[in-house]
Amino acid sequence: MTTPAIRFDKVSRHFGDVKAVDNTDLEIRDGEFFSMLGPSGSGKTTCLRMIAGFDRPTSGQIYLYGQDVSNLPPYDRDVNTVFQDYALFPHMSVGDNIAYGLMIKKVPKPERMKQVDEMLELVQLKGFAGRKPSQLSGGQRQRVALARALINHPKVLLLDEPLGALDLKLRQQMQVELKAIQQRVGITFIFVTHDQEEALTMSDRIAVFSQGKIEQIGTPSEVYEKPASPFVAGFVGTSNLISGEVAKRITGSEQMFSIRPEKIHLGTEGSGLNEGMVSIDGTVRDVVYLGLFTRYLVEIEGGNDLVVVEQNLKTTSMEVLLAKGKKVRLQWHKDHMSRVGG
């Protein structure tokens, strides 16, 4: 069995009375793209800082490829970090920024230049070595920061919300590029983000954090399709949580289940039920036309509102808005429901 890249053994980090990370066990596999996802203050960045050595655990041990690094300073750990603000030296050229780590190690100049050229090719910035950071776009500066971190060939690369400062289109483009770079270099990437789309797009596995604890670890599809708790169901995408009497009417049990908005089919009142499906009636309370799709808010009988999302394959904005106030039948496949907790 392969030694994990990172292992947390009952790790806690307290700041006074605040338990930023609380008795956490975690294993990150060699060579995987692993994301730590959660809202501000959930403990994900503190975990990253403890792996980097910027913070030390209050209790527990952190292992890097089997070595206890809990009390080692950052420079004695075979990891590198890429930050949101890039942290490039403004007075140095792109080439010198990337080569900085090799310069500190006194690697001869010809070898440095060769490795810088390889890194520039990897991050698709060939020919940019002579430019200054101020002459680059945000996305290009982020790639330089990535090349500078990778040139030292760390065993683990830590990425602290590195795409947070980019606009949406560029962020989406960089998500694809970052995943492609990770697959080419083959080292372990640990990515911290509060953006669930980023985590779902790039990760092999995701740890969802809340209040210093890990709520769930799984592949993007496991976390999205089978949320382990109400928090995960609500934080990773949009989910309808149904429990109590309404759940009993649908499933025969009051236990909470989740159903994603895009899994629900919006039909006319009294429409027939297909095999393997469940249904509930309601009234469309609100309609939001969003171009690619429409979001409906349906008030179900004796219960809360359910969110339903449908693609606008044939309908126009005028047609979908006419649904407001209409009685409808909601249907979904039994397999698309997921029990939440317990």
N, C-alpha and C positions, 0 to 999 in steps of 0.2 A: 504493500500500500504506500502511495506517495506521501511524503511528509507535507503537511499543509504549509502554504506560504506564510500564513499568519494564524496564530491560535491564541485566543483569549481564554484564560482559565480563571473564572470567578473574579473578573476585573471590575473594580469600582473606582470612581474618581469623584471625591466630594470637595466642594468649595464651601467651607463652613457647614451650614445646615442643608445646603443644596446638594442633592445626589444627582450630579450631571450624568454619571454612568453608574448603574446600580447592579452589581453582582452579575456581570455579563459573561456568558460563554459564547464563543464564536470560532468557527473555522473557515478560512478562506483558502480555496484550493490553488495549487500551483498553476499559473498560466491563465487564470480566469479573469474576466472583466466583472468585478464585483462592485455593486453600488450600495451605498448607505443612504437611505432615503428617509426623510422625516421633516417635520416643521422646525422652525427656529427653536432652540432650547431643548431639542429631543435627545441630544447626546451624540449625534453622528460626528460632528466636527471634533468634539473632545476625544472620541475614539481615534480619529485620524491623527490628531496631535499626539496622542500617546504612542501610536505606531511610529510616528516620525521622531519621537523623543523630545518634542517641545513641551510635553506634559508628562508627568509620571503618575502611575496608578497609586491611589491611596491604599489599595489592597489588591491582591491577585497578581498573576504573572502574564506577560505577553511574550510569545515565542515567534521568532522569525526563522523559518525553515529549521525548527527544532532547537534553536539557540534562545535561551532566556535573555531578552534584551530590555527587560523592564526598567533597569537602572543605567543602561548605557546612554551616553550623550548622543545627540543626533549624528555627529560626524563619524561615530563608530558603528553606525547602522548602514546596511547596504540598501538604503531606500533614498528616493528623491521626491521632492514635492513640487507640484505646479499650482500656483495660486491664481485667484480670480484677477488680481491686479497686475499680473504678469511679472512684476519685480525685475524688469530688465534694467541694465545700466544705460541711462540715456546718452552718456558721453561716448560710449563704445559702439563700434559697428556691430551689425548682426552677426558676422563671423566671429568677432572677438567675444561677444556675449555667449555664443554657443560654445566656444572653445574655453571659456573661463575655468571650468572644472578641470580640464586637462592641463591648463597652464599652472594651476595650483599644484597639480601632481607632477609638474615638471616633465610632461611628455614633450619630446622634441617637436619643433615647429613643423617639419614636413609631415609627420604622422598626424599632428593636430589638424593641419589643413586638409589632409585626406579624409579624416573622420568628419570634419565640418561639412565638406562637400557631400559625403554620404548622408548626413543628417538633413541637409537642405533638400536633397533629392527625396528623402523619405517624407518630409512634410510639404513637398511640392513648392519649394521656394528657391529652386536652382537659379543662380545668378543674383541673389539678393545679399550676398555676403558683405558687400561694401556699403550697404545702406545703413542709416541710423534708425533706431526705433521710431523716432518722430515722423519718419517718412513712410511708415507702414500703417495699414488699416488695423482695426481691433483684431480681426480674425488672423491677420498675418503676424501680429505681435504674439498672439496666443500660440501660434505654431512655432515661433522662435523660442518661446518659453518651454514648449514641449521638447523641441530639439535639444535645448540646453540641458534639460533634465535627463533625456535619454542617452546623450553622448557618454555619460559615465557608466552606462550599462548596469543600472541598479537591478537588484533582484525584484524589487517592488516599486512601482510608481504610484505616488499618492496624488490625487487631483481634488483640490478643495474648491468646489463650485467654479471650475475654470471657464465655463461658458456664460456665467451670470451677467457679464458686462456687455454681451453681444446682443444685437437686435434679433428678432425672432427668426427671420429667414436665414441669417448667417449662423445662428445657433443650431438650427435644424441641419444645415449643411455640415457644420463642424461635428455634429453628433455622428454622422455617417463616416466622416473622415477619421475621427478619433477611434472608432471601432475598427476601421480598416487598418490603421497604424498599429493598434494593439495586436491584431491578428498577424501582421507582418513581423513584428518584433518578438511576439510570443511570450512577453513577460506579464507578470500579474499587475493589473491595474485596479486600484481601489479608488472609487469615484464617489465623492460626497455631493449630494444635491437635495434640494427641496422640491425639485421639478419632477413630477411623476412621469411625464412624457419622456424626459431624458433617460430616466432609469429604465423604463420599459423598452425604449429604442435600442439601448446599447448593451444592457447587462446580460451576462450568462445567469447570474443570480442576484437577488436583491434582498437586503435586510431592511425591514421597515421599523423605524425607531419611534418611540413615544415615551416621553417623561423618563428618560434614562434607561429604558428597557427595550429589548428587541421584541416586537409583537409577532413578527413572522419572517422566516427566511425561505425563499423559494425562487424558482424561475419566474420570469415576467408573467407567463401564462398562469402559473400556479397562484401567484399573488393576486392577479387580476380576476381569474375565474373562480378561485376557491379561497376567498379572504378568511383568515383565521379569527378575526375579531371585528366588531362593529367599527373600530377605529380604522383598520386596514381597508374595510369595505368603503368607508367614506373618504379616506385620504387618497387612495389609489384609484383615480377615476371617480365617476359618479355611480352610486349604487342605491337601489331602493331596499330599505330594511323593513321587513314585515314580520310582526309577531302578534301574540294574543289572539283575540277572537277572529280577526281578519285572516291570520295565518291558519287558524283552525278550519275556517270555511274553505280555504284553498287546499290545504294539505292534510287536514285531519288532526294536526298537532299545533299547539300554541307556540312551539319553539320558533325562535327567530330564524328567518332565512333571508338571503339577499338575492336580488335579481337585477341584472344590469339593464339600463334603459334601452339599449340597442337590441336586446333579446326579446323585447315585448312587441307583439304585433297589435296594431290598432285597427279594430274591425267595427262594423256597424252593429248597433244594438240588436241582440237576438241572433247574431250570426252563428252558424253551426260550429261544433268543436271537433277539431281533427284528432286523430289517435295520438296518444302520448302527450297531449296538451292539457293545461289547466286554464281556467278563465275566471275573470271577475268583471262586473259591470261598473261603470262610472260615468262621470260627466266631464267634458273638457272644460277646464276652468281658465286656462291661458294657453296661448300659442306664440312661440317665438320663432320667426323665420330667420335662419342663419346661412342662407345660400346653399351650401352643400347639403345641409340637413335642417329638419325642423324639430324643435323641442316642444313637446306637449306636456302640460301639467294637468293630470286627470285626477279629479276627486272621486275616490272609490266609495262605494256604499258602506257606511258604518266604519270608515277608516280614514287614513290620512291621504295626502296627495301622492301620486306616483308620477315619476318623470319617465316619459317615453320619447325615444329619439328615432326618427325615421329619415332615411335618405330621400332627397327630393329627385327621384328618378324620372317621374312623369309630371309632377305637380308644379304649379307656379305659386308665387307668394300669395296671390289673390285667392287661389283655391284652398291653400292650407289655412289661411286666416278665417275662412268660412266655417271651420270645424269648431270654433269657440262656442260653448254653450250646448253642443250636441251630446246626446247620450251615445256611449260607445261600449264595446266589449273588448277587454284586453285579454290577449291569449299569449302564452309562452310554453315552451317545451319543458316538461318536468326535469330533464337532465340539466337545464340551464339554471336551476335554483341551487343555491349553496347554503347548507346549514351554517350558521355563524355562532361559534362558541359552544362548548359543551358537547 
